[in-house]
Amino acid sequence: MLVHIAARNLSRGWRRSLAVVGSIVIGLAGCMILVGWSRGFAFQMADNAVRSDLATIAIQARGYQANPDPARTLPAPPDEVLALADGRAGVWAAPRLRAEGLVQSARNSSRGAIVGVDPAREPGVSVIAEAIVAGSYLENGTPRGRQLPPVLLGTALAERLRVGLGDKVVLRVPGESGIGAYRVRGLYRTGSSAFDRIHAYVLLEDAMRLLDTPGRVTEIAFFVDRSQDSLALRDQLRAELDLDAFEVLHWSEREPRLAVMIDLMDQMGWILYGFIFVGMAFGIANAILMSVYERMREFGLLRSLGLGSRRLLEMVLLEAVLLTGVGTVLGLVIGWALVTWMGTVGMDLSMFSEGLRRWGIGTTIYPSLTLDDAITPLLLAVGTGLVAGLWPASKAVRLRPAEALRAT
């Protein structure tokens, strides 16, 4: 009965109710778009980092993360560790041999991260093969004769060295045998200009020769499909390996700063919702308070007929909750539909491409939401409606029937 009466009371002042509901819908839908955009922004930043270099999970020798010395290779043959990925749905693995060094051309030189990869396995864990913009990807077993071994360079690194396809570069790494000449086989361009400015890719066998580590690698990189639980897989791998000799790291453990940045973007949603619902509280309180003043005689009559103060309090609070609830549900439906649509077609930010590539982000952002982004506003709406209705409800409850009946 009280719900019916509260709904009728709101419909009597439908213009005021519609204005409040409209402001809630617009504010909440806009908030959901911003939250979806920030989550899509953060997800793409992490996805680009994982797919270009970090990998979802990396298995390394104990202590390599703290001191990435190329001599600190895995204490087991790569095939034994790669076998851990066999038979696991949505999981790919590839061996890598890394070293920090110097990349030189006839015109310039630059610091470089030299990565030896297996061309047959690496496309499963990184996008380098897909990112080739000139030339071709690496190939195993190519007869060379007296030809120089191939190397892939990022477009930004090639520009710095002022080299192109077919040009010769020299790679230098620490060690007596750590120098070799290579021929530029291909140029790649990822979503991160900082990444492209540093990384050079060579065949795994050539990296082993350069670093004098035959049959050894510094890491096994795992890529885990989004449908799989990567943290659960990390824990399973830790249970299967000797952690005194190996360390198994999730990407968030290898790059904690990126993980913290993504968490901050997620928390931004709470801040946005906070601002929206604080503004909503004032609008709802104002609408309900005006309704209370307009209905003083009505409240006086109800009290005279025996309506208790508790029931009157519940009726006014129900009006506030209903007003908030209707606006919140409509805002969630419209906001979710818009974010879903934008998540399908993407938001084209190509005009900011250079700035976005510095952050390791592509030119198209795909907004996304989680179930919590719908549940949280609903709970906040109920709380906001109750809080916003307390002041008008207390005004109505404190009315004396005789004085209220004389009100005009």
Helices and strands as residue ranges (DSSP letters): H 2-12, H 14-49, I 50-54, E 57-61, H 78-82, G 83-85, E 91-104, E 109-117, G 122-124, E 132-135, E 150-154, H 155-161, E 168-172, E 179-188, H 193-196, E 199-203, H 204-211, E 219-224, H 230-240, E 246-250, H 251-254, H 256-294, H 296-304, H 309-345, E 347-348, G 350-352, H 353-358, E 364-365, H 372-397, H 401-405
